[in-house]
């Protein structure tokens, strides 16, 4: 498979500060690749290096096999969708889309045809003569995408373009963007701090923290098989305990928490007894009132602190008996647990395969 | 729906000084000027109404030639001021680090702390025959004898551009500050070169600032008396000097008033044409 974008050991330093630290990745043709990280992790710097606005301090960026060192943004086969879209307010929709084509000196008739076609593609037929300030947020989004896609770039870069939209529209645009990408087949590199955007849309996600990649994987693997404790914390909700390894078996370790609770869980790497570890558990891995005969469970009792009703995403906020750790427990809305009230004492449990632990970084 | 305009007491209090100012210092003198410009003498030498003062303007080539010259040079000065001020404003707003912006604006403002008269005399010290530049050039052996650099059109235009710089730079800086950097980057990303970015993105965005700066510079240049008089001298006549001559030298107030009115008509006309050409509205430009 052809590699559209190859980033090889790229670093960027500003004075003493390392914004991007030895990052490497390849994006094959047609992939939706996301870079997910908290603000200030260097993802925008990385994107600007790919677009050509900043030169890397070290390392190499190749687009479709061509080295991009010293190539200015207007000569790179990539286009960037800016965070605030940067549509030209002094031009109409058609003039905005035509801008890049005119720079390539394409024929007037071809430009006209391409504008019509791309506007149909993004579901805005007949919007040619509208002014930019007449458009709604979602429509502007689509014009910005059309303006880049009409140039048929090797890679389309997106810098948190959904950030400015309201929640409902953002949910809708997420699905639309994924569909659009599947239709046109252009390689997308999308950066965001919103894990749900990354998980929903991407084929592969790179989790970035303090300038380096923590893990590059499919959304499913990031969620189920996080490689580092940062990924566990950042991707999806998690319950976290700190503890010390007491006993090791093959792949299963016995952990004691500071409050004296014992849990059996899996570890990704072999751990020796006495190691301080962080233990992570998804809220939906908790089983409320498990049947007595289920094997391999970590069972304990909790006191319900509050019920967080949010439709399909409802949770219980609870404390273990002798502990004030706050636990999030998924509350299935199948009416089975409607009797649970605040301050109830209930038994919960989780399977030893569903937790994951990492040596804590101290 | 349009709000009804009510004349309330506070409104009257605030409006009165402004209206008095406009009426007493601007409207009344102009009405008087207009009245004077239309006064003439009949065959018997008695005062009468007539357009003879305006006819004089067209009959005497020196008058209307100076008039046309002043108009053309003012437009030229406006264009040149724009060409000089635009890169300066762009540099201050987009290129230099934000913490130096205030400092650079200060440097731009500093010459305007001294009066125009002093600044023009400063130029004269530099440029005159026994001036600093001549002294250096002859000292270095580049010139055999000092040359007179003052009292020609080039020096006068340069002086006018220098005097007007700030009035073009300030509106340009403020309008360029409102230009989102990402628009420039987006254009660059879409394949535009620097020229295209300037003419398709920066200038269209800056148009209101360009027009308002141009109006101010044009009006100030057209009505400038000091700089053309001191730096242009007798070789570079400016229309304001004609007006001055009529009032002070010839004591012909009626003729002077007529010239004053012609200048007013000229500046209004040029600005109207300028607004039409750039498709800007006066109400938007003066904001």
HADDOCK unambig.tbl for C-alpha pairs under 7 A between the chains (distance, minus, plus):
assign (segid A and resid 73 and name CA) (segid B and resid 188 and name CA) 6.26 0.50 0.50
assign (segid A and resid 73 and name CA) (segid B and resid 189 and name CA) 5.08 0.50 0.50
assign (segid A and resid 74 and name CA) (segid B and resid 188 and name CA) 5.22 0.50 0.50
assign (segid A and resid 74 and name CA) (segid B and resid 189 and name CA) 4.91 0.50 0.50
assign (segid A and resid 74 and name CA) (segid B and resid 190 and name CA) 6.03 0.50 0.50
assign (segid A and resid 74 and name CA) (segid B and resid 191 and name CA) 3.83 0.50 0.50
assign (segid A and resid 74 and name CA) (segid B and resid 192 and name CA) 6.03 0.50 0.50
assign (segid A and resid 75 and name CA) (segid B and resid 191 and name CA) 6.32 0.50 0.50
assign (segid A and resid 79 and name CA) (segid B and resid 189 and name CA) 6.07 0.50 0.50
assign (segid A and resid 79 and name CA) (segid B and resid 190 and name CA) 6.65 0.50 0.50
assign (segid A and resid 80 and name CA) (segid B and resid 189 and name CA) 6.82 0.50 0.50
assign (segid A and resid 86 and name CA) (segid B and resid 182 and name CA) 5.76 0.50 0.50
assign (segid A and resid 86 and name CA) (segid B and resid 183 and name CA) 5.00 0.50 0.50
assign (segid A and resid 86 and name CA) (segid B and resid 186 and name CA) 6.37 0.50 0.50
assign (segid A and resid 87 and name CA) (segid B and resid 183 and name CA) 6.96 0.50 0.50
assign (segid A and resid 88 and name CA) (segid B and resid 183 and name CA) 6.58 0.50 0.50
assign (segid A and resid 90 and name CA) (segid B and resid 204 and name CA) 6.88 0.50 0.50
assign (segid A and resid 90 and name CA) (segid B and resid 205 and name CA) 6.96 0.50 0.50
assign (segid A and resid 100 and name CA) (segid B and resid 190 and name CA) 4.89 0.50 0.50
assign (segid A and resid 100 and name CA) (segid B and resid 191 and name CA) 5.93 0.50 0.50
assign (segid A and resid 103 and name CA) (segid B and resid 191 and name CA) 5.91 0.50 0.50
assign (segid A and resid 103 and name CA) (segid B and resid 192 and name CA) 5.95 0.50 0.50
